[in-house]
Amino acid sequence: MDVPAPSTITNILHRHGLICAKAKEQAQHWQRFEHDQPNALWQIDFKGNFNTAQQMCFPLTLLDDHSRFNLTLTACGKTTAAIVQTHLTDVFLRYGLPARINADNGSPWGSPSDASHGISQLSIWLIRLGIHVSHSRPGHPQTNGKEERFHRTLKAEVLNGQAFRDLAHVQHAFNDWRTVYNEQRPHEALGLATPITRYKPSLIAMPSALPEIEYGPNDQVITVGWGGEVKLQNHKFKVSSALHRLPIALRADSLSDGVFDLYFCHQRFGRIDLNTLLLNA
């Protein structure tokens, strides 16, 4: 029996509206993407955890998307926002600020799908520094694919089969391997170049103090109250507890009455629709 060509079948399905946009997107072949310049995007995450003889270790890793240059590889005892902020401060002072940082969903990064709408204490600090914060799509690890690949290599070459006394012992091994990874070993995805040959520090220096929060003259600015709530036309909406006592901006949608985009500094984090009384990420 003759079977129609795949393109013919696809056209018939499209004609009858049987292929939705979401299905079309999921059917697309994944393609490797790389930013044109260093510091356009950094990818950050913890590489799981493992036990040393004294305590648990949580490796914090940070990678430049363009060059695959590892900006930090740190043996942490906890995964708190304060610890991440301390190590990121060291990185920013040494390498400058990126345009964007992409993180996973969940603590301490925040998630657009939960009640905080991606606005955590850590993301507030990053946004105020002028950095755009984004999050990987749940169930799509390729969004932070270079980090995932880096983690596999780290596990295979440093962690597997090793026993560590303490965090200092782990950090010593990390420092030695990081030098090899960044400066000595050719990287296949870089045309056998080393990451350090493709990386250069950012020209945007870390400021000595956080800039003031400013909005445009046409923005409706309101201060977030207790419990992370804002009130708009006698209706309460939960934005983020981390934003308590901080100003956010509401920008009316010019095409839809009663619809407002929510901004903290430069970052859009939500959308209020007074017609449905919903706040969406």
Secondary structure, 3 states (H helix, E strand, C coil): CCCCCHHHHHHHHHHCCCCCHHHHHHHCCCCCCCCCCCCCCEEEEECCCEECCCCEEEEEEEEECCCCCEEEEEEECCCCHHHHHHHHHHHHHHHCCCCEEEECCCCCCCCCCCCCCCCCHHHHHHHHCCCEEEECCCCCHHHHHHHHHHHHHHHHHHHCCCCCCCHHHHHHHHHHHHHHHHHHCCEHHHCCECHHHHCCCCCCCCCCCCCCCCCCCCCEEEECCHHHEEEECCEEEECCHHHCCCEEEEEECCCCCCEEEEEECCEEEEEEECCCCEEEC
